[in-house]
Amino acid sequence: MLYYLLYPLRNVISGFNVFRYITFRTAWAALTALVICFILGPWLIERMRQIKLGQFIREEGPKSHQQKAGTPTMGGILINVAILIPTLLWADILNPYIWIVLFVTFAYGTIGFIDDYQKLAKKRNLGLTAKQKFTIQFGVALAAGLAIAYLPSIHNNYSTVLTFPFFKTLHVNLGFLYIPFIMIVIVGASNAVNLTDGLDGLAIGTTLIAAVTYTILTYAAGNFRVADYLRIAWVPQAGELAVFCGAMVGASLGFLWFNAHPAEIFMGDVGSLALGGAIGCLAVMIKQEILLIFVGGLFVVEAASVIIQVASFKLTGRRVFKMSPLHHHFELSGWRETKVVVRFWIIAIIFALLSLSTLKLR
């Protein structure tokens, strides 16, 4: 919005020329999101306390978590607002990629909101059924996939070919299976972030790391010279997604201020599903679907631990971990919550650095 309001004034005041630069608008989107969190955060926490929207803690979890019962939840509302406003202010609002990622983010946020609200209304840690949640999630992902494939303004950028990290010449064309693949990527990413959201600051800190990584990747994908130099897919117009990523960085950093241990508010599904959906959508739009495994490596590990635990118990009657997701296993092994969170952040940073290194190691 500001791009169209202020950039035309560059002929009158040369300083307004900075609005043409994605890097400038990305930085200010991040700062704007951060300020929004700092301004609205205390009000939202107090409001949630007044209407008694507190988190219910499952009894089978670590006993130390029982003291968190009643902590305000649905803080993802703050995250979503802090992403939306800066994106609309600083991004090119005529860019179709911006509207696709906003659609996915807020559609998944709405699913999470309904889930959170039902949990609070029923006063137990159960919201939407798995069938209901997955049906809606796949429906949203299908709509996003069709938009990427058939929207006239970006149709020429559409490709069903997958590229692989570390391999310059390895390409796989999925053809008509690509849209189902898109759906799996987006839904998988959304639920992986949701599963990671179990300790103070863990999911939002890891999301922050992934968002910083995607800020770099989206800018590279949208810049012809950079993409050509790195031998990655060039996606015209996708560079504008860096502004959205900047807003996500600022929103994550601002929410972490309140979500750090001991958390004053939890993000809830309204936050985790939205952030995960956004990450999956970004990966698809810049043609780095496989690289998502590295960028969101910690999310993948957390989700895999749940799958392994469930499969092992159903097949053998035994559990591989003391509890899943994996962060609870380490808690029950004697690690303090803050130690688990910081060490998992370190692992997430390692994954992020590894993913960026693949841009040259091909």
C-alpha positions in Angstrom: 0.0 0.0 0.0 2.7 2.5 1.0 4.6 1.3 -2.1 1.9 2.8 -4.4 1.3 5.8 -2.2 4.8 7.0 -1.7 7.0 5.5 -4.5 5.3 7.7 -7.1 6.5 10.8 -5.1 10.1 9.9 -5.9 10.1 12.5 -8.7 9.3 15.2 -6.1 11.3 13.9 -3.2 14.2 11.6 -4.3 14.3 9.9 -0.9 11.0 8.1 -1.7 13.0 6.1 -4.3 13.9 3.7 -1.5 10.4 2.2 -1.7 11.4 0.4 -4.9 13.8 -1.8 -3.0 12.5 -5.0 -1.6 15.2 -5.1 1.1 14.1 -1.7 2.4 10.4 -2.7 2.6 11.3 -6.1 4.1 13.2 -4.5 6.9 10.4 -2.0 7.7 7.8 -4.8 7.5 9.8 -6.6 10.2 10.1 -3.5 12.4 6.4 -2.7 11.9 5.4 -6.2 13.0 7.6 -6.0 16.0 6.1 -2.7 17.1 2.6 -4.0 16.6 3.4 -7.0 18.9 4.8 -4.7 21.6 1.8 -2.4 21.5 -1.0 -5.0 21.2 0.6 -7.8 23.2 0.0 -6.6 26.7 -3.6 -5.6 25.9 -4.3 -9.0 24.3 -2.8 -10.9 27.3 -4.9 -8.8 29.8 -8.0 -9.2 27.7 -7.6 -13.0 27.5 -7.2 -13.1 31.3 -10.3 -11.0 31.8 -12.5 -13.4 29.7 -10.6 -16.4 31.1 -9.4 -17.9 27.9 -6.8 -20.1 29.6 -5.0 -23.2 28.3 -6.0 -26.6 29.4 -3.0 -29.0 30.1 -3.3 -32.7 29.4 -2.7 -34.8 32.5 -0.4 -37.3 30.8 2.2 -34.7 30.0 5.2 -33.6 32.2 3.9 -32.7 35.7 5.8 -29.4 35.5 3.4 -28.3 32.8 0.4 -28.4 35.2 1.4 -25.1 36.7 0.8 -23.5 33.2 -2.9 -24.3 33.3 -4.9 -21.1 32.9 -2.2 -19.3 31.0 -3.9 -17.1 28.3 -3.9 -18.8 24.9 -4.9 -18.0 21.3 -1.9 -15.6 21.1 -1.7 -16.5 17.5 -4.3 -13.8 16.9 -1.5 -11.3 17.7 0.9 -13.1 15.3 -1.6 -13.1 12.5 -2.4 -9.4 12.9 1.3 -8.5 13.1 1.9 -10.3 9.8 -1.2 -9.0 8.0 -0.8 -5.2 8.6 2.9 -4.9 7.8 2.4 -7.0 4.7 -0.4 -4.9 3.4 1.5 -1.7 4.3 4.9 -2.6 2.8 4.4 -5.2 0.1 3.2 -4.8 -3.5 -0.5 -5.5 -2.9 -1.0 -6.2 -6.6 1.4 -9.2 -6.5 -0.6 -12.4 -6.7 1.9 -14.4 -4.6 1.3 -12.1 -1.6 -2.5 -12.8 -1.7 -2.0 -16.6 -2.0 0.3 -16.8 1.0 -2.0 -14.4 3.0 -5.0 -16.6 2.0 -3.2 -19.8 3.2 -2.0 -18.1 6.4 -5.3 -16.8 7.5 -7.4 -19.7 6.3 -5.2 -22.0 8.5 -5.3 -19.4 11.2 -9.1 -19.6 11.1 -9.1 -23.4 11.3 -6.8 -23.0 14.4 -9.1 -20.4 15.9 -12.1 -22.7 15.6 -10.1 -25.5 17.1 -8.9 -23.4 20.0 -12.4 -22.0 20.7 -13.9 -25.4 20.8 -11.3 -26.6 23.3 -12.0 -23.6 25.5 -15.8 -24.0 25.1 -15.6 -27.7 26.0 -13.0 -27.0 28.8 -10.8 -29.8 27.7 -7.8 -30.3 25.4 -9.9 -31.5 22.5 -11.2 -29.3 19.6 -11.9 -30.3 16.0 -11.6 -33.9 15.2 -8.7 -35.0 13.1 -11.0 -35.8 10.2 -12.6 -32.3 10.3 -9.2 -30.5 10.6 -7.5 -32.4 7.8 -10.5 -32.1 5.4 -10.5 -28.3 5.7 -6.7 -28.1 5.6 -6.5 -30.1 2.4 -9.3 -28.0 0.9 -7.4 -24.8 1.6 -4.2 -26.3 0.2 -6.0 -27.5 -2.9 -7.3 -23.9 -3.5 -3.8 -22.6 -3.1 -2.4 -25.2 -5.5 -5.0 -24.4 -8.1 -4.3 -20.7 -7.8 -0.5 -21.2 -8.2 -1.2 -23.4 -11.3 -3.9 -21.5 -13.1 -4.0 -17.9 -12.0 -3.3 -16.0 -15.3 -0.9 -13.5 -13.8 1.5 -16.3 -12.6 0.5 -19.2 -14.8 3.7 -18.9 -16.9 5.8 -19.4 -13.7 4.1 -22.7 -12.9 6.3 -25.8 -13.0 5.7 -29.3 -11.9 9.4 -30.1 -11.8 11.1 -30.7 -8.4 14.8 -29.9 -7.8 16.9 -31.4 -5.1 19.5 -29.9 -2.8 23.1 -31.0 -3.5 22.2 -32.2 -7.0 22.4 -29.8 -9.8 21.0 -32.0 -12.6 18.5 -34.1 -10.6 15.0 -33.1 -11.6 11.7 -35.0 -11.2 8.6 -34.0 -13.1 5.5 -34.9 -11.1 3.1 -33.8 -13.8 -0.6 -34.0 -12.7 0.6 -35.3 -9.3 2.2 -31.9 -8.5 -1.0 -30.3 -7.0 -1.6 -33.2 -4.7 2.1 -32.9 -3.7 1.5 -29.2 -3.0 -1.3 -30.1 -0.7 0.8 -32.6 1.2 3.6 -30.1 1.6 1.4 -27.3 3.0 -0.7 -29.5 5.3 2.4 -31.4 6.5 4.2 -28.2 7.3 1.2 -26.7 9.1 0.8 -29.8 11.4 4.5 -30.2 12.0 4.7 -26.6 13.4 1.6 -27.4 15.5 3.2 -30.5 17.0 6.3 -28.5 17.8 4.3 -26.0 19.8 4.6 -27.6 23.3 7.2 -25.7 25.2 7.6 -22.0 26.0 9.2 -20.3 23.0 10.0 -23.5 21.2 7.7 -23.2 18.1 7.9 -19.5 17.7 11.7 -19.4 18.1 12.1 -22.1 15.5 9.6 -20.3 13.2 11.7 -17.2 13.6 14.7 -19.1 12.3 12.8 -20.5 9.4 11.3 -17.1 8.5 14.8 -15.5 8.4 15.9 -18.3 6.1 12.9 -17.9 3.8 13.5 -14.1 3.7 16.8 -14.9 2.0 15.4 -17.7 -0.2 12.4 -15.7 -1.5 14.6 -12.7 -2.3 17.1 -15.0 -4.2 14.3 -16.8 -6.1 12.8 -13.5 -7.2 16.1 -11.9 -8.4 17.1 -13.1 -11.8 20.8 -12.4 -11.3 21.0 -14.1 -7.9 18.9 -17.1 -9.0 21.1 -17.5 -12.1 24.3 -17.3 -10.1 23.1 -19.8 -7.6 21.5 -22.1 -10.2 18.2 -22.1 -8.5 14.7 -21.7 -9.9 14.0 -18.1 -10.9 10.4 -17.3 -10.1 9.4 -13.8 -11.4 7.5 -11.7 -8.8 8.3 -14.1 -6.0 10.9 -11.7 -4.5 8.0 -9.7 -3.1 7.4 -12.6 -0.7 10.5 -11.4 1.2 8.4 -8.6 2.5 5.9 -11.1 3.9 8.7 -13.1 5.4 10.1 -9.9 7.0 6.7 -9.4 8.6 6.8 -13.0 9.8 10.2 -12.4 11.3 9.1 -9.3 13.2 5.9 -11.0 14.4 7.8 -14.1 15.6 10.3 -11.9 17.4 7.6 -9.8 19.0 5.6 -12.8 20.1 8.7 -14.5 21.5 9.0 -11.5 23.9 5.8 -12.7 25.6 6.1 -16.4 24.9 9.6 -16.9 26.4 9.7 -19.0 29.5 7.7 -18.5 31.7 5.2 -17.8 28.9 2.7 -15.0 29.5 0.6 -16.3 26.6 0.5 -19.4 24.3 0.0 -19.1 20.5 -2.5 -21.9 20.2 -3.5 -23.6 17.0 -4.6 -20.2 15.6 -0.9 -19.4 15.5 0.9 -22.7 14.9 -1.3 -23.8 12.0 -1.1 -20.4 10.3 2.7 -20.2 10.6 3.2 -23.8 9.4 0.8 -23.2 6.5 2.7 -20.1 5.5 6.0 -21.8 5.6 4.8 -24.7 3.4 3.2 -22.3 0.9 6.4 -20.2 0.7 8.4 -23.4 -0.1 6.0 -24.3 -2.9 5.9 -20.9 -4.5 9.6 -20.4 -4.7 10.1 -24.0 -6.0 12.1 -25.1 -3.0 9.7 -27.8 -1.8 12.4 -30.5 -1.0 14.6 -27.9 0.7 11.8 -27.4 3.2 13.0 -30.6 4.8 16.2 -28.9 5.8 14.8 -25.4 6.5 12.2 -26.9 8.8 14.3 -29.7 9.9 13.4 -29.5 13.5 9.7 -29.5 12.6 10.3 -32.6 10.5 12.1 -34.3 13.4 9.2 -33.5 15.8 6.6 -34.7 13.5 8.6 -37.9 12.7 8.9 -38.6 16.4 5.1 -38.7 16.7 4.7 -40.9 13.6 7.4 -43.3 14.9 5.8 -43.4 18.4 2.3 -44.2 17.1 3.5 -46.7 14.6 5.7 -48.5 17.1 2.9 -48.7 19.7 0.4 -50.0 17.2 2.7 -52.6 15.7 4.6 -53.8 18.7 2.8 -52.4 21.7 6.0 -50.6 22.8 7.0 -46.9 22.8 10.3 -45.7 21.3 10.2 -42.4 23.3 9.1 -41.7 26.8 6.6 -39.3 25.3 6.1 -37.7 21.9 6.6 -35.2 20.4 10.4 -35.4 20.9 10.7 -32.3 23.2 8.6 -34.1 25.8 10.9 -37.1 25.7 13.9 -35.0 26.7 11.9 -33.2 29.4 11.0 -36.6 30.9 14.6 -37.6 30.6 15.5 -34.8 33.1 16.3 -31.8 30.9 14.9 -28.5 32.1 12.4 -26.9 29.7 14.6 -24.0 29.0 17.5 -26.3 28.1 15.4 -28.3 25.7 14.2 -25.1 24.0 17.6 -23.5 23.6 19.2 -26.7 22.4 16.4 -27.2 19.9 16.9 -23.6 18.7 20.5 -24.5 18.1 19.5 -27.5 16.1 17.1 -25.4 14.1 19.9 -22.9 13.3 22.1 -25.7 12.1 19.4 -26.9 9.8 18.9 -23.4 8.5 22.6 -23.0 7.8 22.7 -26.3 6.1 19.8 -25.4 3.9 21.4 -22.1 2.8 24.7 -23.9 2.1 22.9 -26.1 -0.4 22.4 -23.1 -2.6 26.1 -23.4 -3.6 26.8 -27.0 -2.9 25.3 -28.5 -6.0 
